[in-house]
Amino acid sequence: AAVNPLRTLILAAAGNDTIRRLVATAPVSRDVVRRFVAGETTEDAVTATKDLVAAGLSVTLDYLGEDTTDRAQAEKTVQAYLELLDRLRADGLADRAEVSVKLSAVGQALDERLALDNASRICAAAEQAGTTVTLDMEDHTTTDSTLGILRELRRTWPWAGGVLQAYLHRTFDDATALATEGSRIRLCKGAYKEPDTVAHVAPHEVDLAYVRCVNALLAGDGYPMFATHDPRLVEVIGERARWYGRKPGSYEYQMLYGVRPEEQRRLAGAGETVRVYIPYGEEWYGYLMRRMAEKPANTALFLRSLVSK
Ligand code: FDA
């Protein structure tokens, strides 16, 4: 595939400290940050949740941070989730708001056992609060470990959810195996740069693989969560759900905070369950840069915001 120079530039900016400071302090760019990230605090996350729930949407909240090799940092992430889950319960939001957790943020790279223990603490708190947890999926070197930890968690908390990435060659088999009663599986295209030995690289191939997995999940007895903004896939998912006799509520759509918000509301208005993935926390910079790299229109908006006063 052709290299997109803007994408390369933005990803380079992601590692640049001067640009990071500029983005963090430029007044207009703060609005762009706010479009995709709910804010830095638990309070910000709860406020965004209330707005979306009032609009008929459900949410899953992600405390930003990944790739921790530091126990104290992993503990800080766990504490952030515990505090958030407490607030969701206290504010009566737990029936519409769950949490998404990246195992690398709670110590997976350091010690798998630590990641399992930390994820278990978050699941126990979610149970107390009356909601659920979904484990995000990261790069392909972590897939087996993450699915193993998910299996362990599901022994105690059968509602613990996982994510499959359509771009991986292995995923159709994983989707088939995980499409069982009570199994909550989010299907996404996949966001990491993977070698062609393990993943489809051509976008068209990824889309075809996504549709095969849609069929595998809808044909089974689980609860599929279709995470995509792709209008063609949203349409195919709707058609396939009807074909498999699935009623709205026996599966759901998921989209990111700030991405196609009018489509999120349109689907919810049509009676579908739509869950918005809300990232929040101090570590918003890398997340924002990945969103910029994905979509040229976002990048233009972002670059304009840096130069205008
Ligand atoms: P893609 O980016 O290919 O875009 C297809 C089409 O969608 C575009 O042509 C456009 O029409 C429309 N579109 C996309 N972005 C738009 C925008 N900003 N504005 C308007 N239209 C837009 N990944 C991962 O590896 N592990 C994970 O755990 C998760 N979790 C996750 C949760 C949720 C809720 C979502 C939505 C996504 C993820 N992802 C993820 C990310 C996912 O793998 C993928 O990188 C992005 O969702 C982008 O892929 P799309 O399916 O949206 O299509």
Residues whose N, C-alpha, C, O or C-beta is under 5 A from the ligand:
A	BS01	FDA	D136 M137 V163 Q165 C188 K189 G190 A191 Y192 A227 T228 H229 D230 P231 Q254 M255 L256 V259 R260 Y277 K295
